[in-house]
Amino acid sequence: MKSRFAALLLAGIMTLSLVACGQQAAENTASTSEPETIVEQPSIPEGVLAIAEQGMFSAGGTVITSDGTFDVSNYYTSREGSTAHVDHANVLYQIPAEETGLPMVFLHGYGQSRMGWMTTPDGREGWSDMFLKMGHSVFLIDQPRRGEAGQTSVAGTINTEPSDQTWYTQFRIGTYLNDEFTYNEGSQFPAGEEALDQFFRQMTPDTGMDNAGGDQNIDNTVVAQAVAATIDEVYARTGKDSILVTHSQGGMPGWETARYTDHIAAIVAIEPGMAPQVDSDDYKALLEKKIPVIFYYGDYIGEEFTDVPAAAMWGFMASTADTFTTSYTAAGGISTVVHLPDEGITGNDHFMFQDMNNDVIAEHIENWIQANVMSAE
C-alpha cells in the first residue's frame, strides 16, 4: 500500500515538473522569437461586390389611434382604442466593404418600388450594385403606402383594370400596335417577352390611392417627410449627408424633402414629373441650402418625335427643368440639365436605370458627383 502511494506521488511530481518546464520553454521562446507578422488581407478584386453591412429599417411616419377603449376579452375583433403605425418609409440599406463616397438614398416613381434600382427586367446589375462598387452606401426606399411600407392612414381602392399598354407608352419604351408591343427606334430597353413580363410584374399598387376613381392622390408631403426622416437617420448612422436620387413621381416629394432636413448633399433627378417652380417653398429651400441639382432626360422627347405619343408631354415636363436651371444658376446655385442624346447616349426611355446601357449613365452620374459634390466636401 505504501509503495503504491509512493509511486502515485512520484508520478504527480514528475508531471508538475514537465508542465513547469514546458511553461518555461514557452516563455523563453516567446522572449527570443521574432515579432508576430500581421498578414494583410487581400484587396477586393475589381468588379467584385463586397458588402460590409446590410439591413432594413423604417423611418418617419405617424401613429393613429381609434376612439374608445380596447376590449381585451374580445381582442381579436375589438378595434376601439387601438393604434396603427402608418405612413413611414421602409428602407433597405447596404454598405460596401470599401466605402469611399457619400451615401445615396434612392426614391422610386409612380407604380414602382425599390426593386427598380436593384435589378433590370433581363436580370442584369441594377444601379444599387453599380454605385456600391463605386464606393457609395445605398439606402433604397419604399415610399409611404407602397411596397413594404404599405400601412396607410388613408384608405385607398386598388383597381384591377388592366393598364400595361398605357404605362408602356407613357414611359416611352414604345407603344402597342397590331396586338403587339413595339419598341422605339434604337431602343435600349431590354427586348423580348420575358423581359417585358418581368418589367410589368415590378409594378406596385399604392395602398392610399383611389385607383378605382382614377385619382392619383399621392400625398407629396407625407412622402417627403418620410424621405427626410430616412436621410436624417442615415446622417445619425454615418455622420454623412446623402445624395438623393429620385425618379419620375418621386421627383416632386424629392424637391420638398429639402424643407425638412439639412443633410442633403445633392439631388439627382431622373426624369422628374416637374421641376420646382421658381420662388416656390421647395425652390427657396434648395437654394438656401445650396444643394447641387442635376436633371437627366432620355431620348424620344419633343414634338419632333411624331411616332412617340408621349414625346410632347415629356417635352413640356423637361422644359420646367430648363426654367428652374436658368433661375437657380443665376441665383448662385448649381443646376445642370442633361439630355442624354446631347451626350451621345441614345435610345433611352423613362427607365434609363434599367436599360441596356444603364452602366454608362451611372458612370456619367458618378463623374458629376465627383466634380460637383465630392469636390465640395
N, C-alpha and C positions, 0 to 999 in steps of 0.2 A: 504493500500500500504506500509505504514511504517512497519507494523507488519510482512508483507511478507518478506521485505528486511532484517529485524532483524532476522527472522528465518533462512534465507539463510546464513547470516553472521555467526550466531551461529553454523550452520552445518559445515561450512568451517573451523571454529576454532577447532571444535571437531575432524574433520578429520586430520588436521595438527598435533594435539596433539597425536592422535593414531599412526600416522606414526612415529613421533619423539620417542614415547615410544617404538615402535617396533624396531626401529634402535638401541636405547639404549640397549634394551634387547638382541638384537643380538650381539652387541659389548661386553656386559657383559658375554654372553655365550661363545663367541669366546675366551675371555681372561681367562676363568676359565676351559674350556674343555680340554681334553687330546689331544696331537698332533694327526693329522690325520694318520691313519695306512695305509701304502702302501702295497697293496696286490700283491705279486709276481705272475707273470704269470706262469702257469703250464709248465713244461718242455715238449718237444715234445716226445710222446711215441715212443719207439723203433720200427723201421720199417716204420714209417710214414714219407713221403717226404713232407717237408715244404719249400716252395720257398719264399725267401725274395724279390727277384728282377729277372725279366727276360725281354728280349728284343732282338732286331736284329740290326745289323749294317753292312755296307760294309767296307772293308779295302783294301788298296793298289789300284792297277790298274792304268790306264792312261786315257788320253783324246785324241782322234784323231780328226782331222779337215780336211774336204774336201776343195778342191780348189774353188775359185770363191767367189761370194757374194750372200748371201741368198736373195731370191726374195719373200718378204712378200706378194706381190699381188697374188702369186701362192704358198702360204705357204704349202699347203697340198702335193704338188708334188715336190717342189723345194728341192734339196739336196746339192746345191752349198753352200759353206761357212757354212756348218753345222758341228756340233760336235757330238761325241758319247763317253759316259763314259763306258769303257770296261776293261776286264782282271783283275777284282777285285775278292776278296773273299767275300762271303756272310756268315755272322756269326750269329747263334742263340746262345744266352747265357742264363744261369740260375745260380743264386747264392742262395745257401741254407741258411735257417734261422740260422743254426748253422755251420758257416764256420770255419774249423779248419786246413785245408790243403792248399796246393798250387793250383792255377788254373790249369786245364787240358784242353789243346787245342787238338781237335780230327780232324785228316785229313784222309779222306776215300781213297779207292783204285780205280782201274780201273772199269769203268762202274757203279760206285756207287755214293751215295750222303751221307749226314749226317744221313739220315734215318737209315742206318745200325747200328749206335751206339745207337739209341733211342728205338728200339724195336727188336723183333725177328719174324721170319716167322709164329710162332704159337702164337704170341701176348703176350709173356712174357716180363718181365722187361729187358730193354737193359742196356748197360754199363753206359750210361749217368746218368740214375736214380740211379744205384748202387753206382757210385762214388760221386754223390750228397749226398747220405745218409752217405757216409764215410767222408763228410765234405769238399769236393772239389767243387768249382765252375767249371762249364763246359762251354766250348766255342766250338761249333760244326760248322765246316767249310763245305760249298760247295765251292770246289776249282774253280778257274777261268775257265770259259767255261763249267761249269757243274751245273746242278740243278738250283737253284735260282740265280746263278752267270753266267747266260748263255750269257751275252753280250760279244762279242768277236771281236778282231781286225783281226782275221784270219778266212776267210770263209771256213767252213767245209762242208762235204757232209754226211748226215746221211743215213746210209744204212738200208734197211728194210729186208735184208736177214736173215732168222732165224738162231739162233746160240745157243739156250738154252743148247743143248746136249754138245756142245764144252766146254762151260764155266762150266757146271756141272762137267764134267770130269777133267778139268784143276784145279778146286777148290778142288779136291779130296773128294768130297762128295760121289761119287760112279761113275757109268758110265751108259750107255744106251745100254741094250741088250734085244733082242727079243721084241722090241717095248715097253719097259718099263724102267723107271728109277730104277736103283738098288742102294743099299747102301753098302758102305764098311763094312766089318765085325766089329761089335761092335760100329758102328757109333753113335755119339752123336748128329747128325743133326736131327732136328725135323722131324718126319716121317709123311707121309700122303699127299694126293693130295692137300689138302687145303693149307698146309704149303708150298709145292712146288710152288703152284700158287702165293702165297704171296711173296716168295723169288724171283721168276723170275720177278715179277712186280716191284720190287725195283730197277732193273737195269735201269740206266740212261744214255742216249747218251751224247757225248761230242760235243758241237757245233762248236769246232775248229778243229775237227779231220776228216781226209779224210777217213771215213769209207768205202766209195764206192771203194776206191783204196787199202783198206786193210792197210792203213798207220796209225799206232798209233803215230801220231806226236804230242804227249803231250809235251809242252814246260816246262821242269822242272824249268827253271829259272823264268818264269812268275809265276808259281805256288809257288815257294819258296819265291819270293819277296812278294807275297800277304800274304803268311803264316807269314812271318817275320813282315809285317805291322800289322797283327792281333795280334801277340804276343806283339809288341810294344804298341798297343792300350790297351791290357789287362794290361800291366805294367802301362800305364798312368792312367788307371781307378782304379787299385787296389794297385799299388806300389809293386807288387809281380812278380817274374819270373814265367814262366809257364813250366809245364811238357807237352811235345809234344808227342802225341800218334799217330802213323802212321800205315797204313795198306797197304800192297801189293805195287801197283804202287805209292801210296803216300809216300812210304819209300824213294824213290830217291830224290824228291824235299825236303823231310823232312831233309835229311842229308845236302843238300845245304842251307837250311834255316839258319843254324848256321853261314853262312858267312855274313848274313845281319842283324843280331840282337844280342845283348848282353844279352838277357833276357830269354834264355832257361835254365831251371833248370835241365832238364834230358830229354832223349828221350826213349820212349818205342816203339819198332818197332815190329809190329805183322806181321810176315812172309813177310818182305820187299823183293822186287824183287832182290835186291843185297845189299850188304854192301859196304861202300866206299872203294875204292882201297887205299892201304897203300901209304902214301905220296901224295895223291891227294889233291886238294884245300879243298875239304869237310873234309877229314881226318884231315888236319892241323888245320882247324878252330875248329873242335870238340875238338882236343887235346889242342890247345892253350887256349880255354875257359873252359877246364876241365869239360866237360859235361859228366855226367854218362850215360851209354847206356845199355839197355838190349834188347835182341832179344828173341822172342817167336816163336817156331815152334810146329805144331801139330803132328798128327800121320800120318802113311802111307807115310813116306818119306824114300827113299833109294831103292837101286836096289833089295833088298830082297823082296819087295812088287811087285812081278811079275804080280799080277792081278790088280794093280793100274797103269793105263797108264802114269799118270803124276808123279809118285813117283821118278823116276830117275832125271827128270828135277828139281824137288824141292830139291832133294838131292844135286845137284850141287849148286843151289842158297843158300842153307843153309850152304854149305861149305865156302862160302865167309865170313859169319859171324865168323866162326872159325879163318880164316886167319886174319881178322880185329882184333878180340879179342886178339889173341896172340901178335900182334904188339902193340896194344893200351895199354894193361896192362903192357907190358914190358917198355913202354914209360911213365908209371906213371898214365895212365888213368884208369877209371873204366868201364869195359865191361863184360857182362855176357851173355852167350847163354843158353837159357832154351829149352830143348826138353821135352815137356810135358810128354811123356811116361816114361822118366827117373825119373820124379817126381811122378810116379804112377797115372798120369792123362791121360787116354787113350780115343781113339775114336774121336779125334778132327780133323777137316778139316781146310780149309783155312779161314773159317768164325767162328773161335772159340768163338768170342764175341756174336754169335747168337746161339751157340749150347746149348744143354740141361744143360750142366754144366758150363755155362758162369759165374755163380756166384763164382764157385771155382777158376776159372782163374783170375777173378777180384780181389779176395782176395789175390791170390798169388802176383799179381802186387802191390797191396797196401802194402803188407809186404815188398816187395823190396823197394818201395818208402820210407817207414818208416826207413828202415835200411841204405839206401844209399843216400837219398836226404834230407828228413826232418832232419835227424841227423846232416847234414852238415850246416843247416840253423843257 
